Structures are given as structure tokens and as C-alpha cells.
């Protein structure tokens, strides 16, 4: 059994799945899965943040009048809880390869970052971490607005 030299392969030649290790996934599949995991984590974090705001509003550093938007912590809690459920659900849908879930994920990550800017005075470290994760999702999802599997047409 001999191995043919690399120079004998035509650079423009289309490789079959058996030659590429049997994988028909694009290089962006890992980024999409990573963004899905981060979205599920963000959803859980938002839900935790919302439950704390609903049940223990004296936990935060400032009174609710010190927030960017002047609402009580119970309202913020419900916003975070419902937003967290929606973000986590969209994160699970990203795993199924739905293009609409990636679009929704970018929009929700943008809204999450805006909501966390409003919550920055109440819990700065947590809000900054959430904003950073939102930026990761926003950067990971848009470059791949096509199906996960490439066609060997």
C-alpha cells in the first residue's frame, strides 16, 4: 500500500465525504453549538437574576430608584425571568439547526445586553458578565446564516 504524494492531488478537486473523514458539517458548526450553549446559560442566568429580584429585592446594591429605568425590582425580576426562558428556548432551537433561531438569538442577545445595561447599577459584576456573554453570542451566530450541513452538489 503506497501513499500518493500531495502534489498529485488537484487543488480544485472536490473531495468526497469518505476522503474528508465522513463529516458533512461546516467549519461553523462548532461556533453555532458554542453559541447555543452560551444562550442556554444566559437564559438560566437571567432566570436566576429574575427570581432573586422577585423574591429578595433587598439583595441588590441600590434601591430600585437608582436603576437606569425607574421600576421596582419585582418588575425587573419578571422581565429577566420571562426573557431568560425565551433565551434558553432559542438556545435549544439553535441546536436543531434552525436559521430562525440564530436570528432570534442575535436579537435576544442584543435585547439582553440592553436590559443588563439598565440593571448595571444594581449588580455591576453580574451585569457586565451577562453583557460579555451577549457579545459572544452576537459575534458567534451571524456569520453562518445558512444551514449547518454543506451540500456536496
Secondary structure, 3 states (H helix, E strand, C coil): CCCCCHHHCCCCCCCCCCCCCCCCECCCHHHHHHHHHHHHHHHHHHHHHHHHHHHCHHHCCCCHHHCCCCCCHHHHHHHHHHHHHHHHHHHHHHHCCCHHHHHHHHHHHHHHHHHHHHCCCCCHHHHHHHHHHHHHHHHHHHHHCCCCECCCC
